[in-house]
């Protein structure tokens, strides 16, 4: 089955995703990760899957938008974002 191209040009984006496990202070294993949009280097660090999905949705919905900084995200207990 062939999927017709969408109107408005190519809307695909390319990301790299790196995940690793870290032991918490309580001795639990937590998954951490780094999500990076390849075309512009926009980089997001996250501490849980829900944060990763929310940040990915933000990046897909509004390329070039401002994302929460590390201080705001740490205060919420979620991921971290930075531009490399």
C-alpha positions in Angstrom: 0.0 0.0 0.0 1.4 3.4 -1.0 0.6 6.4 1.3 0.1 9.6 -0.6 2.3 12.6 0.4 0.7 15.1 2.7 0.0 18.5 1.5 2.2 21.3 2.8 5.5 19.5 2.2 7.6 17.0 4.1 6.6 17.1 7.8 8.8 14.3 8.9 11.5 14.8 11.6 14.5 12.7 12.6 15.4 12.2 16.2 18.1 10.2 18.1 17.1 8.6 21.4 19.6 7.4 24.0 18.4 5.6 27.1 20.3 4.3 30.1 19.5 3.0 33.6 20.7 4.8 36.8 20.4 3.7 40.4 18.5 6.2 42.5 19.4 7.2 46.1 16.8 4.7 47.3 18.4 1.9 45.4 15.8 1.7 42.6 16.7 1.5 38.9 15.4 4.5 37.0 15.5 5.0 33.2 17.0 8.3 31.9 17.4 9.5 28.4 18.4 12.0 25.8 16.2 12.9 22.9 17.8 15.0 20.1 16.3 16.4 16.9 18.9 15.8 14.3 18.3 18.7 12.0 18.8 21.5 14.5 20.4 19.8 17.5 17.5 20.6 19.9 18.2 18.3 22.8 16.0 17.2 25.7 17.0 15.1 28.7 14.3 13.2 30.6 14.0 11.1 33.7 10.9 9.0 32.9 8.9 7.8 29.9 6.0 10.1 30.4 8.4 13.2 30.3 10.0 11.8 27.1 6.6 11.4 25.4 5.4 14.8 26.4 8.6 16.5 25.3 8.6 14.6 22.0 5.0 15.7 21.4 6.0 19.3 22.0 9.0 19.1 19.6 6.8 17.5 16.9 3.9 20.0 17.3 6.0 23.2 17.3 9.5 23.0 15.8 11.7 25.7 17.2 9.4 26.4 20.1 10.8 27.3 23.6 10.8 24.4 26.0 11.1 24.4 29.7 14.6 24.9 31.0 16.5 22.5 33.3 15.4 24.4 36.5 11.7 24.4 35.6 11.8 20.7 34.7 13.8 19.7 37.8 11.3 21.6 39.9 8.5 19.5 38.3 10.5 16.3 38.7 10.5 15.6 34.9 13.1 15.7 32.1 15.7 18.4 31.3 16.1 20.4 28.1 19.0 22.1 26.6 20.3 23.2 23.2 23.7 21.7 22.4 
